[in-house]
Amino acid sequence: MTQAAAAPDGSSRQALAAGIGCYIFWGLLPALFMLMNHAGATPWEILGERTLWAAPWAAGLVLIAGQGGHLRQVLADPRTLGLLTISALLIGTNWATYVWAVGNGHTLDAALGYYIIPLFNMAVGALLFRERIDRFGLTAIALAAVGVAVQTLAVGRLPLLSLVLAISFGLYGVIRKQVRAEAQTGLLVECALMAVPGLIYVVWLHHSGGGVAWRTPGATLLLATTGPATVLPLALFAWAARRLPLSTGGFLQFIGP
């Protein structure tokens, strides 16, 4: 559908596989969040624990990849660090909106948001990155746009929650495509930035007598799964985003909802 996707080399095929893998994983995340809700965790507790557990897993990926030197370069580059701060704010907004939606019975609104993201990505890819889409791709985009329009009409109101999800994640992908940081290193910086407010909230929550994590081994283990469930697909996404056209990544997004 794009020139890069029409005749992929070995690296493109690996990036395509990484993109497919991350979206399949993300498609299963609501089941995990619902299980945590059933155990008594609120959406905000899940988000706080997610930011805490993601940081050590991201650090582990950096160590495995041997990117300690690259991490120091990223931290010493104000522009790269600034872009990663923005991307952390965007993905944090996306996480908060998504977890709240799933925990409050708005899973379909969340799904609609992730159906809008591919259209956003394809438009940005064509306008900013001059990606060329063939007739087959344009036909697929048109069908997807009709589907989104029909679902939006079925909702019967302006889908603000869906738009927040679409815009925050779409802009996140644009930044990660351009930032000069490897997938693992950039992810660690993002997770470290988000872990600060997450730690403050979790400490406050437990000091005030709330929360289910850290009270029983089972609840703690369940909330701890947010670490790998967050980091592994995000690492795959960040790695694929730098190697695939946005329009190709946009089509893969339809796997998730």
Secondary structure, 3 states (H helix, E strand, C coil): CEHHHHCCCHHHHHHHHHHHHHHHHHHHHHHHHHHHHHCCCCHHHHHHHHHHHHHHHHHHHHHHHCCHHHHHHHHHCHHHHHHHHHHHHHHHHHHHHHHHHHHCCCHHHHHHHHHHHHHHHHHHHHHHCCCCECHHHHHHHHHHHHHHHHHHHHHCCCCHHHHHHHHHHHHHHHHHHHCCCCHHHHHHHHHHHHHHHHHHHHHHHHHCCCCCCCCCHHHHHHHHCHHHHHHHHHHHHHHHHCCCCHHHHHHHHHHCC
